[in-house]
């Protein structure tokens, strides 16, 4: 209702009361306001339509008399279809279907953040993407020109994806010690599709996936919607604290261990080699396959991270997930899963049933970037910029939040995980920053326990935007701490 732009015409021959009644009636009978939809308060309606509250009271009473709405104690005024009403044109109860559907709705705050990230008027201090200034426009234009001469027909690719691209990815991964053939590579529409395919193809309803907490997976519903539980385990400065995995009978259906070993989202932690070996040992001991999400690996700033778990394993228990979304362009929607051929064949079959394959053009573009040195050259520029942006944010944090918060300096990736050390409401801080035109990510979307954390991204905003935003952040925290 707050996005409504319609107002009654006070100069029209039809009374204002009748205009509002017809407007609200049409919203209901069209199904736009479905059964169970909560009608805004009288005061809010009066403000929206710029009329007296008494006019709204009259409209609502008439809507009740026709059976369009009803007042329910404790619930407010809700849309209600009355089959005997002269005006009731019954429609599908979309609200009921939405609420009972298999795929769970995302957290309301996460939905709002996803919407706000698309609005140019906000400074994006939480966005997990590279700055548009790092988009390689000139090189991408050359790549597009090159592939335009290669396109004779755009049909479906192999279920596993464009074979030359799979070969190029396999070659790229050999630099990290992962030795596979293209037959063990599946092209996905981004890394998230890879995780969803794993949840559908390898995990049964009622199973448990262990993962470090906090985790960005808690802000998504792909596993939970498939009837799979996520069990958060503590993290220390080296990543997953494996002694905290509860191997009790309660978790007989434990199936997998999910981790982001390099530049973790949201904490920025990188596992040392010793902890990676421990992960492999524990997973093999308790018959857990490992989902290694390595989408940030190429974004190292100081030194390259240790070898992936996939390169260190001896048991073939690791499913390796990668992507170009964080390092090149999210719009390409190019990711991959690396596993044994039996698993890849299974996941490719599911993918072909859902989308018949990732965009052929996107795969051609990705192949052109990976086959030579274009991608490597691009990463050099990205790392220089990320190092500069990281130093800008760290310097600004020291200047404005030094006595208010603590943080670690990540050696790569996009994020800084910040603990607010004074007693404030992070929800209020999030909203107050929004009122200043600055979007941050509150820590509680990554786990309910993280009510005193925020995640900031240094990759997207400009230098001046970072300095401006951190200064305001410090002022807001100080102000809220005085109210506590």
C-alpha positions in Angstrom: 0.0 0.0 0.0 2.9 2.3 0.7 3.9 2.1 -3.0 0.4 3.2 -4.1 0.4 6.3 -6.4 -3.4 6.4 -7.0 -5.3 9.3 -5.3 -9.0 10.1 -5.7 -9.8 13.1 -7.9 -11.5 15.6 -5.7 -12.6 17.6 -8.8 -14.5 14.6 -10.4 -18.3 14.3 -10.5 -18.0 11.0 -8.5 -17.7 11.5 -4.8 -14.3 10.8 -3.2 -15.9 8.2 -1.0 -17.3 6.3 -4.1 -13.9 6.5 -5.9 -12.1 4.9 -2.9 -14.8 2.3 -2.5 -14.5 1.3 -6.2 -10.7 1.3 -6.1 -10.5 -1.0 -3.1 -13.3 -3.2 -4.4 -11.5 -3.7 -7.7 -8.3 -4.6 -5.9 -10.2 -7.4 -4.1 -12.2 -8.8 -7.0 -9.1 -8.7 -9.3 -7.2 -10.9 -6.8 -4.5 -8.3 -6.4 -5.6 -8.2 -2.7 -6.3 -11.9 -2.2 -8.2 -13.7 0.5 -6.4 -13.1 3.9 -4.7 -9.9 2.7 -4.4 -7.4 5.6 -6.0 -4.1 4.9 -3.8 -1.1 6.0 -4.9 0.8 9.1 -7.5 3.6 8.8 -4.9 6.2 9.6 -2.6 4.9 6.9 -5.4 4.7 4.3 -6.4 8.3 5.1 -2.8 9.4 4.7 -2.4 7.5 1.4 -5.6 8.9 -0.1 -5.3 12.3 1.5 -8.8 12.2 3.0 -10.4 12.4 6.4 -10.4 9.3 8.5 -14.2 9.4 8.7 -14.3 8.9 4.9 -12.2 5.7 5.3 -14.4 4.5 8.1 -17.4 4.8 5.8 -15.7 3.0 2.9 -14.6 0.1 5.1 -18.1 -0.3 6.6 -19.6 -0.6 3.1 -17.0 -3.1 2.0 -17.9 -5.1 5.1 -21.6 -5.0 4.3 -20.9 -6.5 0.8 -18.7 -9.2 2.3 -15.4 -8.1 0.9 -13.6 -7.6 4.2 -14.0 -8.7 7.8 -12.5 -7.6 11.1 -10.8 -10.4 13.0 -9.8 -9.9 16.7 -6.0 -9.8 17.0 -5.5 -9.8 13.2 -7.0 -6.5 12.0 -9.1 -6.1 8.9 -8.6 -8.8 6.3 -10.0 -9.4 2.8 -12.8 -12.0 2.9 -14.7 -13.4 -0.1 -18.4 -13.7 0.4 -19.9 -16.0 -2.2 -23.4 -14.5 -1.7 -22.2 -11.0 -2.3 -23.4 -9.3 -5.5 -19.9 -8.1 -6.2 -17.9 -11.2 -5.3 -16.1 -12.6 -8.3 -14.3 -15.6 -6.8 -10.6 -16.0 -7.7 -7.9 -18.5 -6.8 -6.7 -18.0 -3.2 -3.2 -17.1 -4.2 -2.2 -16.2 -0.7 -3.1 -19.6 0.6 -1.2 -21.3 -2.2 1.9 -19.1 -1.7 1.9 -19.9 2.1 1.6 -23.6 1.5 4.1 -24.0 -1.4 7.2 -26.1 -1.1 9.7 -23.4 -1.5 9.9 -21.2 1.7 9.9 -17.5 1.5 13.1 -15.7 2.2 13.6 -13.6 5.3 11.8 -10.3 5.0 15.0 -8.3 5.7 16.9 -10.3 3.0 14.1 -9.6 0.5 14.3 -5.9 1.3 18.1 -5.9 0.9 17.8 -7.7 -2.5 15.4 -5.0 -3.6 17.4 -2.1 -2.2 20.6 -3.4 -3.9 19.1 -2.5 -7.2 18.4 1.1 -6.3 21.0 3.7 -7.4 20.1 6.2 -4.7 21.7 4.0 -2.0 25.4 3.6 -1.3 26.0 -0.1 -1.4 28.1 -1.0 1.6 26.8 -4.6 1.7 26.7 -5.7 -1.9 28.8 -8.7 -2.6 29.8 -7.7 -6.1 32.7 -6.0 -7.8 32.3 -2.3 -8.6 31.0 -1.5 -12.1 34.3 0.4 -12.6 36.0 -3.0 -12.6 33.8 -4.4 -15.3 36.2 -5.0 -18.2 34.1 -3.2 -20.8 36.7 -3.0 -23.6 37.9 -6.6 -23.3 34.3 -7.8 -23.1 33.4 -5.9 -26.3 36.3 -7.7 -28.0 35.1 -11.0 -26.7 31.5 -10.4 -27.9 32.8 -9.4 -31.3 34.9 -12.5 -31.5 32.1 -14.9 -30.6 29.6 -13.1 -33.0 31.7 -14.5 -35.8 31.5 -18.0 -34.4 27.8 -18.3 -34.0 26.1 -20.2 -36.7 23.4 -21.8 -34.6 22.3 -21.5 -31.0 20.9 -24.9 -29.9 21.1 -26.9 -26.8 24.5 -27.9 -25.5 25.5 -31.2 -23.9 23.7 -31.8 -20.5 27.0 -31.1 -18.7 27.7 -27.9 -20.7 29.8 -26.6 -23.6 32.6 -29.1 -23.8 35.4 -26.6 -24.7 34.4 -24.5 -21.7 34.5 -27.6 -19.4 38.0 -28.3 -20.8 39.1 -24.7 -20.1 37.7 -24.9 -16.5 39.5 -28.2 -15.9 42.7 -26.6 -17.2 42.1 -23.6 -15.0 41.6 -25.8 -11.9 44.9 -27.7 -12.5 46.7 -24.5 -11.4 45.2 -25.0 -8.0 46.1 -28.7 -7.9 42.7 -30.1 -8.9 43.3 -32.7 -11.6 40.1 -33.6 -13.4 38.8 -34.1 -17.0 36.0 -32.2 -18.6 33.7 -35.3 -17.9 33.9 -34.4 -14.2 32.8 -30.8 -14.7 29.2 -29.6 -14.9 28.4 -26.1 -16.0 25.7 -24.4 -13.8 23.8 -21.1 -14.0 25.9 -19.7 -11.2 27.1 -21.4 -8.0 23.7 -21.1 -6.3 22.2 -23.5 -8.9 25.0 -25.9 -8.2 24.0 -25.9 -4.5 20.4 -26.4 -5.4 21.2 -29.3 -7.7 23.1 -30.9 -4.9 20.2 -30.5 -2.5 17.8 -32.1 -5.0 20.1 -34.8 -6.4 22.2 -36.1 -3.5 20.4 -35.3 -0.2 17.2 -36.9 1.1 14.4 -35.2 3.0 15.3 -35.2 6.7 19.0 -35.1 6.2 21.4 -32.7 7.9 24.0 -30.4 6.4 26.6 -29.1 8.8 28.1 -25.7 8.1 30.1 -23.0 9.9 28.0 -20.3 11.6 27.6 -17.5 10.6 26.9 -18.4 7.0 25.2 -16.7 4.1 23.4 -20.0 3.5 21.2 -19.1 6.5 19.9 -16.2 4.4 18.7 -18.6 1.7 16.1 -21.3 1.8 17.2 -23.8 -0.9 18.1 -26.6 1.5 15.3 -26.0 4.0 12.7 -26.0 1.2 14.0 -29.5 0.2 13.3 -30.7 3.7 17.0 -30.6 4.7 18.2 -29.2 8.0 21.1 -26.8 8.3 23.1 -27.2 11.5 25.5 -24.4 12.4 28.7 -25.2 14.1 31.1 -22.7 15.7 34.0 -21.1 13.8 37.3 -19.9 15.2 40.0 -17.8 13.6 40.9 -20.7 11.4 37.4 -21.6 10.2 35.2 -24.6 11.1 35.6 -25.8 14.7 35.1 -29.5 14.0 35.0 -30.5 17.7 31.6 -28.9 17.8 30.0 -31.3 15.3 27.3 -33.2 17.3 27.7 -36.8 16.3 24.7 -38.0 18.3 21.9 -40.3 17.3 19.7 -37.2 16.8 21.7 -36.6 13.6 21.7 -40.0 12.2 20.7 -38.6 8.8 23.7 -36.3 8.7 24.8 -36.2 5.1 27.2 -33.4 4.2 29.5 -30.7 5.5 29.4 -27.3 3.7 32.3 -24.9 3.9 33.8 -21.8 2.3 37.5 -22.4 3.1 38.8 -19.3 1.2 37.6 -15.8 2.2 34.5 -17.0 3.9 31.2 -15.2 3.6 30.5 -13.3 5.8 33.6 -13.5 8.1 36.4 -13.3 5.6 38.2 -16.2 7.3 40.6 -18.4 5.3 41.3 -22.0 6.5 45.0 -22.9 6.8 46.1 -26.1 5.2 46.1 -27.9 8.6 42.5 -27.2 9.2 41.6 -28.2 5.6 43.3 -31.6 6.3 41.3 -31.9 9.5 38.0 -31.3 7.6 38.9 -34.0 5.1 39.8 -36.4 7.9 36.6 -35.8 10.0 34.4 -35.9 6.9 35.8 -39.3 5.9 35.6 -40.6 9.4 31.9 -39.8 9.8 30.9 -40.5 6.1 30.1 -36.9 5.3 30.6 -35.7 1.8 32.0 -32.2 1.6 30.5 -29.3 -0.4 33.5 -26.9 -1.0 32.2 -23.5 -2.1 35.3 -21.8 -3.5 33.7 -18.9 -5.4 36.0 -16.3 -3.8 39.3 -18.1 -4.3 40.5 -15.9 -7.2 39.9 -12.8 -5.2 43.0 -13.1 -3.0 44.7 -9.8 -2.2 47.9 -10.5 -0.2 48.8 -14.1 -1.1 47.0 -17.0 -2.7 45.0 -19.2 -0.3 46.1 -22.8 0.4 45.1 -25.6 -2.0 41.4 -26.4 -2.3 40.1 -29.4 -0.3 39.4 -31.0 -3.7 43.1 -30.9 -4.5 44.1 -32.3 -1.1 41.6 -35.2 -0.9 42.4 -38.9 -1.5 38.8 -40.3 -1.2 36.9 -38.3 -3.8 34.4 -37.1 -1.2 34.5 -33.5 -2.1 32.1 -31.7 -4.4 33.8 -28.5 -5.6 31.7 -25.5 -6.5 33.1 -22.5 -8.4 31.9 -19.5 -10.3 32.8 -16.4 -12.4 30.1 -14.3 -10.7 32.3 -12.8 -8.0 35.5 -12.4 -10.1 34.2 -11.4 -13.6 30.5 -10.7 -13.9 27.4 -12.0 -12.0 25.2 -11.4 -15.1 27.0 -14.2 -17.0 25.5 -16.8 -14.6 28.4 -19.2 -15.1 29.4 -21.6 -12.4 30.5 -25.2 -12.1 30.5 -28.3 -10.0 33.5 -30.7 -10.0 32.9 -34.3 -8.8 33.2 -37.9 -9.9 31.5 -38.7 -13.1 28.7 -40.6 -11.5 27.7 -37.6 -9.4 28.1 -35.2 -12.4 25.9 -37.4 -14.6 23.2 -37.4 -11.9 23.3 -33.6 -11.4 23.4 -33.0 -15.2 20.3 -35.1 -15.6 18.4 -33.0 -13.0 19.7 -29.7 -14.6 18.5 -30.8 -18.1 15.1 -31.5 -16.6 14.9 -28.0 -15.1 16.4 -25.6 -17.7 17.9 -27.7 -20.6 21.3 -26.1 -19.9 23.0 -22.8 -19.2 22.9 -20.0 -21.8 25.0 -21.0 -24.8 26.1 -17.4 -25.4 27.2 -17.1 -21.7 29.2 -20.3 -22.1 30.9 -19.1 -25.2 31.8 -15.8 -23.5 33.2 -17.6 -20.5 35.2 -19.9 -22.7 36.8 -17.0 -24.5 37.8 -15.5 -21.1 39.3 -18.7 -19.8 41.0 -20.2 -22.8 43.9 -17.7 -23.0 45.1 -15.1 -20.5 42.2 -12.7 -20.5 40.8 -13.9 -17.2 44.3 -13.9 -15.5 45.0 -10.4 -16.7 41.6 -9.2 -15.5 42.3 -10.7 -12.0 45.5 -8.7 -11.7 43.5 -5.5 -12.1 40.8 -6.7 -9.7 43.3 -7.6 -7.0 44.9 -4.2 -7.2 41.6 -2.4 -6.8 40.4 -4.7 -4.0 43.6 -4.1 -2.1 43.2 -0.3 -2.4 39.5 -0.5 -1.4 40.2 -2.7 1.6 42.9 -0.3 2.8 40.4 2.6 2.4 37.8 0.9 4.5 40.2 -0.3 7.2 41.7 3.2 7.5 38.2 4.7 7.8 37.1 2.0 10.3 40.1 2.9 12.5 39.3 6.5 12.3 35.6 6.3 13.1 34.9 3.0 14.9 38.1 2.3 16.7 36.5 2.3 20.2 33.1 1.1 19.0 33.8 -2.1 17.1 36.4 -4.9 16.4 37.2 -6.6 13.1 39.8 -8.7 11.4 41.5 -7.8 8.1 40.6 -10.3 5.4 43.4 -11.4 3.1 41.0 -11.6 0.1 37.4 -11.7 -0.8 34.9 -8.9 -0.5 33.8 -8.6 3.1 34.8 -7.3 6.5 32.9 -8.9 9.5 32.5 -6.4 12.2 31.4 -6.9 15.8 29.8 -3.9 17.4 31.2 -3.7 21.0 28.7 -1.2 22.4 25.1 -2.1 23.4 22.9 -1.0 20.5 20.1 -2.4 18.3 21.5 -3.6 15.0 18.1 -3.5 13.5 17.8 0.2 14.5 21.3 0.8 13.1 20.4 -0.9 9.8 17.2 1.3 9.5 19.0 4.5 10.5 21.7 3.9 7.9 19.0 3.3 5.3 17.5 6.7 6.2 20.9 8.2 5.3 20.9 6.4 2.0 23.4 3.7 3.0 22.8 0.0 2.8 24.6 -2.4 5.2 24.0 -6.0 6.0 22.9 -6.8 9.6 24.7 -9.9 11.0 21.6 -11.6 12.2 20.6 -12.6 8.6 23.7 -15.0 8.7 22.6 -16.6 12.0 20.3 -15.7 14.8 23.1 -15.5 17.3 24.8 -12.6 15.5 22.7 -9.7 16.8 25.8 -7.5 17.4 27.5 -7.9 14.0 27.3 -6.3 10.6 28.9 -7.3 7.3 30.4 -4.6 5.2 31.6 -4.9 1.6 34.6 -2.9 0.4 34.3 -4.0 -3.2 31.4 -2.0 -4.6 31.3 1.5 -3.2 33.8 4.2 -4.3 36.5 5.6 -2.1 34.5 8.7 -1.3 31.4 6.7 -0.6 33.3 4.3 1.8 34.7 7.2 3.8 31.4 9.1 3.9 29.5 6.0 4.9 31.9 4.8 7.7 31.9 8.3 9.2 28.1 8.2 9.4 28.2 4.7 10.7 30.4 5.8 13.6 28.0 8.7 14.4 25.0 6.5 14.3 26.6 3.9 16.6 27.6 6.5 19.1 24.1 8.0 19.1 22.4 4.7 19.6 24.8 3.7 22.4 23.7 6.8 24.3 20.0 5.7 24.0 20.7 2.2 25.3 
